[in-house]
């Protein structure tokens, strides 16, 4: 199992998880290290005089309904850190765009 994040023009960390899955505590660590690193990178101007056009409403965090994603402590963690997240439909087809990125990465 892997965890990754990306935007339209930036790629964040790709984390390889231990076999057998992860719990909410491990997932929180991954979010803190991977997601927040990418968010910080998005909000860093490329040049000192650059105009910042990204703001807190620029992104929407997507995660599926895996049990570690839906844990109450994770939902609170995201809310406390003002991370807007997409409501994932239950029993949905596979909508994860990371799968497409990984297919391109393998080729």
C-alpha positions in Angstrom: 0.0 0.0 0.0 1.2 3.5 -0.8 0.1 7.0 0.1 0.8 10.0 -2.1 -0.4 13.5 -2.8 -0.2 15.9 -5.8 -1.7 19.0 -7.3 -2.0 20.0 -10.9 1.6 21.0 -11.1 3.3 19.6 -8.0 4.0 16.1 -6.7 4.3 15.4 -3.0 5.7 12.5 -1.1 5.0 8.9 -2.0 5.0 6.9 1.2 5.3 3.1 1.1 3.3 1.7 4.1 4.1 -1.5 6.0 2.4 -4.6 4.8 -1.0 -5.2 6.5 -2.2 -1.6 6.5 -2.0 1.3 8.8 -4.0 2.7 11.7 -5.1 6.3 12.4 -1.9 7.2 14.3 0.3 6.2 11.4 -2.0 8.0 9.0 -1.8 11.2 11.0 2.0 11.0 10.9 1.8 10.5 7.1 -0.5 13.5 6.7 1.6 15.7 8.9 4.8 14.8 7.0 3.5 14.4 3.5 0.4 16.5 3.1 1.6 19.5 5.1 4.9 19.5 3.3 3.1 19.8 0.0 0.8 22.5 1.3 3.7 24.5 2.6 5.4 24.1 -0.8 2.3 25.4 -2.6 2.2 28.6 -0.5 5.9 29.4 -0.9 6.4 32.1 -3.6 8.9 31.0 -6.3 10.6 34.4 -6.2 10.7 37.0 -3.4 8.7 39.5 -5.5 6.2 36.9 -6.8 2.5 37.5 -6.4 0.8 34.8 -4.3 -2.4 33.6 -6.0 -2.9 30.4 -4.0 -4.9 30.7 -0.8 -6.6 28.3 1.7 -9.5 27.7 -0.7 -7.1 26.7 -3.6 -7.1 23.0 -2.8 -9.5 20.2 -1.7 -8.1 17.1 0.0 -9.4 13.8 -1.4 -9.3 10.6 0.6 -11.5 7.5 0.2 -13.5 5.8 2.9 -10.7 3.6 4.3 -11.2 3.1 8.0 -8.0 5.0 9.0 -9.3 8.0 6.8 -12.6 8.1 8.6 -11.3 7.8 12.2 -12.7 10.5 14.4 -9.2 11.6 15.4 -8.2 12.1 11.7 -11.4 14.0 10.9 -10.7 16.3 13.9 -7.0 16.6 12.9 -7.9 17.8 9.4 -10.6 20.2 10.7 -8.2 21.7 13.4 -5.6 22.3 10.6 -8.2 23.8 8.2 -7.8 21.2 5.6 -10.9 21.1 3.4 -11.7 17.6 2.3 -14.0 16.1 -0.3 -16.9 14.1 0.9 -16.3 10.6 -0.6 -19.4 8.8 -1.7 -20.0 5.5 0.0 -19.6 2.4 -2.2 -18.3 4.5 -5.0 -16.4 3.3 -8.0 -12.7 3.8 -7.8 -12.4 7.6 -8.1 -8.9 7.9 -6.8 -6.8 10.0 -9.3 -3.6 8.7 -7.6 -4.2 5.3 -9.4 -3.8 7.1 -12.7 -0.6 8.8 -11.6 0.9 5.5 -10.5 0.1 3.8 -13.8 2.0 6.6 -15.6 4.8 6.2 -13.1 5.2 2.5 -13.8 5.5 3.0 -17.6 
